[in-house]
């Protein structure tokens, strides 16, 4: 009985650590691309970094389990910026 409980807790802990790594990974790229979008001198590169920031935000939301909002962010914002610029 105790072996099963410890095995379950170990698997749960390993899965949470993987999920936490994914969140930090996307958060790092959101901050990085946003910084590059603001500080880039060329407007084309600024828009490119803004699109990458929105894509990272959408993937972050999808990894949190909020699929609809992540997909709408991808379709509305990334699609509109890509079409208008």
N, C-alpha and C positions, 0 to 999 in steps of 0.2 A: 504494500500500500504506500509506504513512504517513498519507495523508489519511483513509483508512478508519479507522485506529487512533485518530487524533485526534478524528474525528467520533464514534466509539463512546465514547471517554472523555468527550467533551463531553455527549453524551446521558445517559450514566451519572451524571455529576456533577450535571446539572440535575435528574434524577429523584431523586437522593439529597437534594438541597437541598429539593425539594418535600416529600419524606417527612419530613425533619427539621423543617420548618416545621409540618407536621401534628402531629408528636409534641410540639413545644413548645406548640402551640395547645391540645391536649388537656391537657397537664400544667399549663398555666396555669389552665385552668378547673377542674381537679381541686383544685388548691390553693385557688383562690378560693372555690369552693362549699364546701369543707371548712371554711375559715375562717369563712364566713358561717353554716354550720351550727352551729359551736361557739359563736359570739358572738351569735347571734340571741336576743332575749328571748322571742319568741313561739314556742311549741312547734310550731305548724303550719308556720311559716316554716322552723324548724329541720329538720323532716322533709322539707319541700319541697327545701331545699338539700342534704340528705343524699341524696335520690333523684337530684337532678341531679348530685351528685358520683359516685354509683354509675354513672349513665348515661355520664358522661364517662370513667370508668375502663373501662367495657365497650367504649366506642368506641376508647379508646386501645389496649386489648388486641386488638381486631379489626384496627386499623391495623398492629399489630405482626405480624399473621398468626396469632394464637392465637384462631381463631374460636370454637372450642368453649367455651373458658373465658370469653371475653367474652360469649357468648350465655347461658351458665349464670349468670354474674354478673347479667346483665340479668333473666333469668327468676326466679331464686331470690330475690335480695336486693331488687331493685326491686319485683317482684311482691308479695313478702311484706310489705314496708313499706307499699306502697300499699293492700294489702288490710287490714292490721291497724290502720292509722291512718285 
